[in-house]
Amino acid sequence: MEKDWIKIFDTNSPFEAELIKGMLLENGVNAVLLNRQDSSYLQALPGRAEIYVHVSQEAQALELINEGRSTTKQ
């Protein structure tokens, strides 16, 4: 990964990570998803899915994620 990228989100749910990445991209935040699942255990164990953004977009990304979470709780 290039310099100055920071992990802003991780989860055991690759589906949730894909949704959040898509939301970030739709809002102009360049996001990268890394699936840390070991291919030897694809069926048995969920892996970690991590989302990274450039540090210059960290605040915007975190705000969008927080807004999305508060919207889904209502």
C-alpha positions, -999 to 999 in steps of 0.1 A, spaced: 0 0 0 12 35 -7 24 59 19 0 79 41 -30 55 40 -47 47 72 -70 19 84 -104 35 93 -126 4 96 -124 -33 101 -150 -61 105 -155 -98 103 -182 -92 76 -168 -88 41 -203 -78 30 -204 -49 55 -170 -38 44 -181 -37 7 -211 -16 16 -190 9 35 -164 10 8 -191 17 -18 -207 44 3 -173 61 7 -166 59 -30 -200 74 -38 -192 103 -16 -158 110 -32 -135 93 -7 -109 70 -23 -111 38 -3 -93 5 -5 -106 -28 9 -82 -55 20 -97 -89 27 -75 -105 53 -92 -139 52 -69 -168 48 -78 -187 17 -71 -220 35 -101 -213 58 -126 -197 34 -156 -218 46 -147 -223 82 -135 -190 96 -144 -155 87 -115 -132 81 -110 -95 88 -119 -70 61 -101 -37 64 -108 -4 48 -81 21 42 -82 58 31 -56 84 25 -49 104 56 -61 136 39 -96 120 37 -97 103 71 -120 129 88 -144 129 59 -145 91 58 -151 87 95 -178 113 95 -196 94 66 -193 61 84 -207 76 116 -236 93 98 -244 60 81 -244 41 114 -266 66 131 -291 66 102 -294 28 104 -301 28 141 -331 51 138 
